[in-house]
Amino acid sequence: MLVLNFPGFSVRFILIGEHVFFFSFLQGDVLSGKQNGGEVHLGILQQWFGIHWWNSREFALLFTLVFVMLPLVLYKRVESLKYSSAVSTLLAVAFVGICCGLAITALVQGKTQTPRLFPRLDYQTSFFDLFTAVPVVVTAFTFHFNVHPIGFELAKASQMTTAVRLALLLCAVIYLAIGLFGYMLFGDSTQSDILINFDQNAGSAIGSFLNSLVRVSYALHIMLVFPLLNFSLRANIDEVLFPKKPMLATDNKRFMILTLVLLVFSYLAAIAIPDIWYFFQFLGSSSAVCLAFIFPGSIVLRDVHGISTRRDKIIALVMIILAVVTSVLAISTNIFNAFSSKS
């Protein structure tokens, strides 16, 4: 299998980071809730059935790991995940569709907020705080590591170019729609995790049902996305640990051991790091920026095969400079805000 090896350690680190992020986000914030400072946000299971031991974070994680994640991650080919990936995409579209319907309803009732073209800065917010959005934006589009295993199994490798462009376009449309409709619905009260807004009282039975439907659809979406992330993660880790061994798919014992170890690691990390924002702040501003912008730009500048044009190199250089400056500002602002909040 072809895997991304430049630079190997950083690429594999970002894979582990996003892997843990999805698992933590799925259980901690959607199904089992979380506590942020003095605020407690109940998960959808706790809202439906009350707070019990069986819908606690630890048990919900374990149940999902054994009965949902494990059967899906045991597939040895990306092609076997095509149906689950298709369903996850449809669930993401359904998520956008429900938000759109809620926003249109609120617009007809005159309850929407008018979107602003520029952010409003006050005494609590500085210009540099805008750069703290970098981790979310960059991580959202950083899935380069899936290109190689998917392209390797396509009948025509040239189809991967079209697939990547369509995927980026679909992601951009979905994120833009969620941002627009979310602000129309919640205005300045929009949380950094917009799903938190959907755990509030909607004031009607239909509204509460739609709020629950949004959160359930997104939880199922992430469940079905997780195996694809696990596939690339497992392949990369295997190459690091066993570079001279035969292909992982041909060794059942090594495949099972590595799969189970990664799942257990994800489970423990999801419990130890209940709030994904801590993970986002620095991982998205460092490793994700490197993987999405700095490493590809460096490859173009190095131009081992002599195929890069002057225009390509100029774009690559500008991309690297912007990525470095933005990353430094985002990390510095996050560190400053962390120490300021403690004081």
Secondary structure, DSSP 8 states (H G I E B T S, - for coil): -----TTHHHHHHHHHHHHHHHHHIIIIIIIS-EEETTEEE--HHHHHH-S-GGGSHHHHHHHHIIIIIHHHHT-SSGGGGHHHHHHHHHHHHHHHHHHHHHHHHHHHTT------SS----TT--GGGGGGGHHHHHHHT--GGGHHHHHHHSSSTTHHHHHHHHHHHHHHHHHHHHHHHHHHHHGGG--SSGGGGGGS--SSHHHHHHHHHHHHHHHHHHHHHHHHHHHHHHHHHHHHH-TTS--GGG-HHHHHHHHHHHHHHHHHHHHH---HHHHHHHHTTTHHHIIIIIHHHHHHHH-TTS---HHHHHHHHHHHHHHHHHHHHHHHHHHHHHHHHH-
